[in-house]
Amino acid sequence: MSKLGVTILGSGSKGNCTIIHNETDGILIDAGFSRREFLRRLKAAGLESLRIRAILVSHEHTDHINGLRPCAQALEVPIFASRHCAEKLRSLDPDLGSLVRFAQGATFPIAEFNVTAFGVSHDTVDPVAFAVTSGEHKVGMATDLGRIGSTVTFHLRDCNVLVLESNHDLNMLAASKRCWSLKQRILGPQGHLSNLQACELLKQLAGPSLHHLILAHISQECNTPELALTAANAELQELGRQDIDLKAASQNEPMPTVWC
């Protein structure tokens, strides 16, 4: 049976782009880099020969859609987005091209993959996260959410690979030079998960199927990979799950593919 892989080309406030793929085909989640930078990172990851079948958009913030149209044109693929997000994308760029709309909670096929898009709490019009399955393999990806809810835990159960937001350290955020309103937004129910919240979610998701955990959307100003990894590692030790492979995604370069 074909393997299922996750390759994060970049994750953070300066651009987000992830490919979920087998050995020949893939789907792109978000296109936050320019066409040129996306193609550079794709080559650096050794995936330039991969057939990308579609681009899935989680929400319309710039760090997730900055290169959407040029990347879709370069790949000659449709763009999938939730209904209200699609309307927003079209208003931002009337020449965007082919848009396929889906409803929150919908499951739909793309090539050999089955995609479930489920609603999350973030300060955009119709934000979603994704669970992707192929055969017996399952990858879950949830970044840019301000609170943990039953919908999130339901759809991310039984993942083999989990990409989970661990955006900020509470002490670093409090001590940062960011304005009060921005700090409140980040901490709010439509903001981002802290290291502590990521660990709380991990308690509910570290079932027997989970073998790989990738921490993502780590703030460069209000967190460090070391702090995020230390917090998650402590939680995994508490849960008796030191067997789970733990990594942190980078903003600056693609990370090696994680396979399940």
C-alpha positions as CSV (number, residue, x, y, z in Angstrom):
1,M,0.0,0.0,0.0
2,S,1.3,3.5,-0.9
3,K,2.8,5.5,1.9
4,L,1.4,8.9,2.9
5,G,3.9,11.7,3.5
6,V,3.9,15.2,4.9
7,T,6.4,17.8,3.7
8,I,6.2,21.3,5.3
9,L,7.8,23.8,2.9
10,G,7.5,26.5,5.5
11,S,5.4,27.4,8.5
12,G,5.0,30.7,10.3
13,S,3.8,34.3,10.0
14,K,6.0,34.9,6.9
15,G,4.4,32.1,4.8
16,N,2.8,28.7,5.1
17,C,2.8,25.8,2.6
18,T,2.5,22.1,3.2
19,I,2.3,19.1,0.8
20,I,0.5,15.9,1.8
21,H,1.5,13.3,-0.8
22,N,2.4,9.8,-1.8
23,E,5.3,8.9,-4.0
24,T,3.8,10.4,-7.1
25,D,0.9,12.7,-6.3
26,G,0.1,15.3,-3.7
27,I,-2.2,18.1,-2.6
28,L,-0.9,21.5,-1.5
29,I,-2.3,23.1,1.7
30,D,-2.0,26.8,1.5
31,A,0.2,28.9,-0.8
32,G,1.8,31.5,1.4
33,F,5.0,31.9,-0.7
34,S,5.6,33.6,-4.0
35,R,5.7,31.3,-7.1
36,R,9.5,31.6,-7.3
37,E,10.0,30.8,-3.6
38,F,7.5,27.9,-3.7
39,L,9.3,26.3,-6.7
40,R,12.6,26.8,-4.9
41,R,11.4,25.1,-1.8
42,L,9.7,22.3,-3.8
43,K,13.0,21.6,-5.5
44,A,14.9,21.8,-2.2
45,A,12.6,19.2,-0.8
46,G,13.2,16.9,-3.7
47,L,9.5,17.0,-4.8
48,E,9.7,18.9,-8.1
49,S,8.5,15.8,-10.0
50,L,5.5,15.4,-7.8
51,R,2.1,15.9,-9.5
52,I,0.2,18.4,-7.4
53,R,-3.5,17.8,-7.9
54,A,-5.0,20.8,-6.0
55,I,-4.4,23.6,-3.6
56,L,-6.5,23.6,-0.4
57,V,-6.9,26.9,1.4
58,S,-7.4,27.0,5.2
59,H,-8.3,30.7,5.4
60,E,-7.6,34.0,3.7
61,H,-4.8,35.5,5.8
62,T,-1.9,36.7,3.7
63,D,0.6,34.3,5.1
64,H,-1.5,31.5,3.7
65,I,-2.5,32.9,0.3
66,N,0.2,35.3,-0.8
67,G,1.2,33.1,-3.8
68,L,-2.1,31.5,-4.4
69,R,-2.9,32.6,-8.0
70,P,0.7,32.3,-9.4
71,C,1.2,28.9,-7.7
72,A,-2.2,27.6,-9.0
73,Q,-1.3,28.9,-12.5
74,A,2.1,27.3,-12.4
75,L,0.7,24.0,-11.3
76,E,-2.4,24.2,-13.4
77,V,-4.6,23.0,-10.6
78,P,-7.9,24.1,-9.1
79,I,-8.2,25.9,-5.7
80,F,-10.4,24.4,-3.0
81,A,-11.8,26.6,-0.3
82,S,-14.8,26.8,2.1
83,R,-17.8,28.6,0.7
84,H,-17.4,32.0,2.5
85,C,-13.6,31.8,2.2
86,A,-14.0,31.3,-1.6
87,E,-16.2,34.4,-1.8
88,K,-13.5,36.3,0.1
89,L,-10.7,35.0,-2.1
90,R,-12.7,36.0,-5.2
91,S,-13.3,39.5,-3.9
92,L,-9.5,39.9,-3.1
93,D,-8.5,38.6,-6.6
94,P,-11.3,38.5,-9.3
95,D,-8.8,36.7,-11.7
96,L,-8.1,33.9,-9.3
97,G,-9.2,31.1,-11.7
98,S,-11.0,27.9,-10.9
99,L,-12.4,27.7,-7.4
100,V,-14.1,24.6,-5.9
101,R,-16.2,25.3,-2.9
102,F,-16.8,22.9,0.0
103,A,-18.8,23.1,3.3
104,Q,-17.3,22.8,6.7
105,G,-17.4,19.1,7.7
106,A,-17.4,17.9,4.1
107,T,-15.3,15.0,2.9
108,F,-14.3,14.9,-0.7
109,P,-11.8,13.0,-2.9
110,I,-8.8,14.4,-4.7
111,A,-6.9,11.9,-6.7
112,E,-6.0,9.1,-4.2
113,F,-6.7,11.2,-1.2
114,N,-9.9,11.7,0.9
115,V,-9.9,15.2,2.5
116,T,-12.1,16.2,5.4
117,A,-12.3,20.0,6.0
118,F,-13.6,20.9,9.5
119,G,-14.3,24.3,11.1
120,V,-11.9,25.9,13.5
121,S,-12.0,29.1,15.6
122,H,-9.9,31.8,14.0
123,D,-10.5,35.5,13.1
124,T,-11.3,34.9,9.4
125,V,-14.6,34.4,7.6
126,D,-14.8,30.6,7.3
127,P,-11.6,28.9,8.5
128,V,-10.9,25.2,8.3
129,A,-8.3,22.6,9.2
130,F,-7.8,19.3,7.4
131,A,-7.6,15.6,7.9
132,V,-6.3,13.6,4.9
133,T,-6.5,9.9,4.5
134,S,-5.2,7.5,1.9
135,G,-5.8,3.8,2.5
136,E,-5.1,3.1,6.2
137,H,-3.0,6.2,6.6
138,K,-4.2,9.5,8.1
139,V,-2.6,12.9,8.5
140,G,-4.2,15.7,10.5
141,M,-3.2,19.4,10.2
142,A,-4.5,22.1,12.5
143,T,-2.8,25.5,12.8
144,D,-4.3,28.9,13.2
145,L,-7.0,28.2,15.8
146,G,-7.6,29.9,19.1
147,R,-9.4,27.2,21.1
148,I,-9.7,23.5,21.4
149,G,-13.2,22.2,20.7
150,S,-14.9,18.8,20.2
151,T,-14.9,19.3,16.4
152,V,-11.1,19.5,16.4
153,T,-10.5,16.5,18.6
154,F,-13.1,14.4,16.7
155,H,-11.5,15.0,13.3
156,L,-7.9,14.6,14.5
157,R,-8.4,11.4,16.3
158,D,-6.5,8.3,15.1
159,C,-3.9,10.3,13.1
160,N,-0.6,8.7,12.2
161,V,1.0,12.1,11.6
162,L,-0.3,15.2,13.3
163,V,0.8,18.7,12.4
164,L,-0.2,20.9,15.4
165,E,0.1,24.6,16.1
166,S,2.3,25.6,19.0
167,N,2.4,29.3,18.3
168,H,3.6,31.1,21.4
169,D,5.1,30.9,24.8
170,L,2.9,32.8,27.2
171,N,5.8,34.5,29.0
172,M,7.5,35.6,25.8
173,L,4.3,36.9,24.4
174,A,3.6,38.9,27.6
175,A,7.2,40.4,27.5
176,S,7.1,41.1,23.8
177,K,6.8,44.6,22.3
178,R,3.6,43.8,20.5
179,C,0.7,46.1,21.2
180,W,-1.9,45.1,23.8
181,S,-4.7,44.6,21.2
182,L,-2.5,42.2,19.2
183,K,-1.6,40.2,22.3
184,Q,-5.3,40.0,23.2
185,R,-6.1,38.7,19.6
186,I,-3.4,36.0,19.8
187,L,-4.6,34.9,23.3
188,G,-8.3,35.1,22.4
189,P,-10.6,32.2,21.2
190,Q,-10.0,33.2,17.6
191,G,-6.3,33.6,17.8
192,H,-3.5,31.0,18.1
193,L,-2.7,28.0,20.3
194,S,0.1,28.5,22.9
195,N,2.6,25.8,23.8
196,L,0.4,25.0,26.8
197,Q,-2.7,24.7,24.8
198,A,-1.0,22.5,22.3
199,C,0.0,20.2,25.1
200,E,-3.6,20.1,26.3
201,L,-4.8,19.1,22.9
202,L,-2.0,16.5,22.6
203,K,-3.4,14.8,25.7
204,Q,-6.5,14.0,23.8
205,L,-4.9,13.1,20.5
206,A,-1.9,10.9,21.5
207,G,-3.6,7.6,20.8
208,P,-2.0,4.4,19.7
209,S,-2.2,5.4,16.0
210,L,-0.1,8.5,16.5
211,H,3.6,8.0,15.5
212,H,4.7,11.5,14.4
213,L,4.0,14.9,15.8
214,I,5.1,18.1,14.0
215,L,4.8,21.4,15.9
216,A,4.0,24.2,13.5
217,H,3.3,28.0,13.1
218,I,5.9,28.7,15.8
219,S,6.2,32.4,16.4
220,Q,9.7,33.8,15.7
221,E,9.1,36.7,18.1
222,C,7.1,35.1,20.9
223,N,8.4,31.5,20.9
224,T,11.3,29.3,20.1
225,P,11.4,25.8,18.6
226,E,13.3,24.7,21.7
227,L,10.5,25.9,24.1
228,A,7.8,24.4,22.0
229,L,9.7,21.0,21.7
230,T,10.5,21.0,25.4
231,A,6.9,21.5,26.4
232,A,5.6,18.9,24.0
233,N,8.3,16.4,25.0
234,A,7.4,16.8,28.7
235,E,3.8,16.1,27.8
236,L,4.7,13.0,25.8
237,Q,6.8,11.8,28.7
238,E,3.9,12.4,31.1
239,L,1.7,10.4,28.7
240,G,4.2,7.6,28.4
241,R,4.5,8.2,24.7
242,Q,8.2,8.8,24.2
243,D,7.9,6.6,21.1
244,I,6.3,9.4,19.2
245,D,8.7,11.1,16.8
246,L,8.7,14.8,17.6
247,K,9.8,17.6,15.3
248,A,9.3,21.3,14.8
249,A,8.6,22.9,11.4
250,S,10.7,25.8,10.2
251,Q,9.8,29.1,8.7
252,N,12.9,29.4,6.6
253,E,13.5,26.1,4.9
254,P,11.5,22.9,4.0
255,M,11.7,20.1,6.5
256,P,12.4,16.5,5.5
257,T,9.3,14.5,4.6
258,V,7.6,12.6,7.4
259,W,6.1,9.3,6.2
260,C,3.5,7.0,7.6
